[in-house]
């Protein structure tokens, strides 16, 4: 599996993988929102939510933060920022330190691309 693909096959699996910081009622609302999104993008949006939770970006209700992300997606204005934390975990780099936002994204993107370059060199 590519590190950038979601590891879950359904919306229910994606929502079930959310941490306990997201309450059951919120998970149900998030699932409803995700059913209105293409499955591939649903995985990206869930990764964005997980990453934002990991780096402490969400201070109050995760469902309200996620609603704004979904709205930006529908408007065509969604740019992932925190999904890189989840990609990093799946790539085997673990969770990054408590850096946030664009700097962490660039750091992890560099690590991932270096890892992919190493993997491609091994295959050759």
Secondary structure as UniProt FT lines:
FT   TURN            3..4
FT   HELIX           11..16
FT   TURN            20..21
FT   HELIX           24..34
FT   TURN            35..36
FT   HELIX           39..54
FT   TURN            55..56
FT   HELIX           62..75
FT   HELIX           83..90
FT   TURN            91..92
FT   HELIX           101..123
//
